[in-house]
Amino acid sequence: MSKDRLQIPAQELYQRAKRMIPGGSQLLSKRPEMYAPGSWPPYFARASGCRITDLEGCEYLDMTTTGIGSCLLGYANPFVNAAVIERIQQGSMCSLNGVEEVQLAEQLIAMHPWADQVRFSRTGGEAMAIAVRIARAATQRDVIAFCGYHGWSDWYLAANLPNPNPANSTLADSLADHLLPGLSPSGVPRGLGGTAYPFRYNNLKELKRIAESHGRSLAAVVMEPFRSQDPQPGFLEGVREICDHVGAALVFDEITCGWRFHLGGIHLKYGVEPDIVVFAKALGNGHPIAAVLGKQQVMESSQSTFISSTFWTEAVGPTAALATIQQMKKVDVPAHIKQIGELFSRGVRNLGAEHDVPVVVSGPAALTHLSFDHRESAALTTLLTKRMIQRGFLVSSSFYPSLAHESHHVEQFLSAADNVFYELAETIRLGDVSNRLDGHVKHNGFSRLT
């Protein structure tokens, strides 16, 4: 890191970044405005385990998402780092292929008896684009039915384009119920209107209606098999039956949930076989790697279209994934993070009850979410974040535990949060949360930075 960069206050550096980088960051979820505008540390100098040091030397215990869900073993895991460093020292990019991608393919196929072939990329968004392209090539159809959040690609944002059918031509925020409201399809070809249709989780009737209307054109059903609630009995099985009936591919997006709840992905726990499953995020414990794993009759269609990229062949990603999987085979990571998440959730609920603060803790232990049952929920969350930053903790509306989190970390957090919950109760009683924040409330969903 250059010395001149360290001499610039981090908030000032971020303001400079926003003039040069549209949005200020490459990832919406890393914009400080999503947490505590003007207070959230925008950059890190070091990260290890579950601790972060910012550019100004301040250390924080990270009780948020551990790298937006990408570091399931914790930051800079020594075993993964050692494998990556060795690969880098030997050369990580070459005119030839790295043997690690073959080894990783063998590992993944061995862990998923239903699968035969795999293609690799480096990010979740592009992996989903690959999966949808393969499904469309395999079926020679265009329409996608989807449930959940699946990234930034044209095929997904097309859901917010006007339908070319005159009876359904009005613009709508069809993606609002799938994590982020307000996503504009600006820049997405308008000809894609009417090619992506959403259905809600555990609502088989909505998917059946899509299949009845577009079955002959339905290329794939793309969905998260799990995000915040378990599938109702027969739901995933019903989705599989609909796909089989109309000849559509079933694509499971396990970018967020994958490996957190079950070694090899949560679909193995549920016993429903997709045609394609996509892994990313935690697969490489912070190093870029994504996998599109599927049945041969579907995956072979990648040969009939063009899917290719130089940096999908570098060796660091597969090396990191192999090391990460090896670690996860040794340690029951899902059990550990469930224990930590439950300890966190129980402690926060107890603080809310003790101080009469209407905090709402939702979601599974491995993907915990915080909010307040109050008209100024966003402002209260921002105040919580701001006050905990002052005490050396990063906290917001989500907590994704990692293997590096221990019970004493949760206890430290809860002890520090006690006084903050006392203030939250006071500000609710006085109705002065806006004054305490000087109007700097975190953003909700997607919004343009000015």
Secondary structure, 3 states (H helix, E strand, C coil): CCHHHHCCCHHHHHHHHHHHCCCCCCCHHHCHHHCCCCCCCCCEEEEEECEEEECCCCEEEECCCCCCCCCCCCECCHHHHHHHHHHHHHCCCCCCCCCHHHHHHHHHHHHCCCCCEEEEECCHHHHHHHHHHHHHHHHCCCEEEEECCCCCCHHHHHHHCCCCCHHHCCCCCCCCCCCCCCCCCCCCCHHHCCCEEECCCCCHHHHHHHHHHHHHHEEEEEECCCCCCCCCCCHHHHHHHHHHHHCCEEEEECCCCCCCCCCCCHHHHHCCCCCEEEECHHHHCCCCCEEEEECHHHHHHHHCCCCCCHHHCCCHHHHHHHHHHHHHHHCCHHHHHHHHHHHHHHHHHHHHHHHCCCEEEECCHHHEEEEECCCCHHHHHHHHHHHHHHCCEECCCEECCCCCCCHHHHHHHHHHHHHHHHHHHHHHHHCCHHHHHCCCCCCCCCCCCC
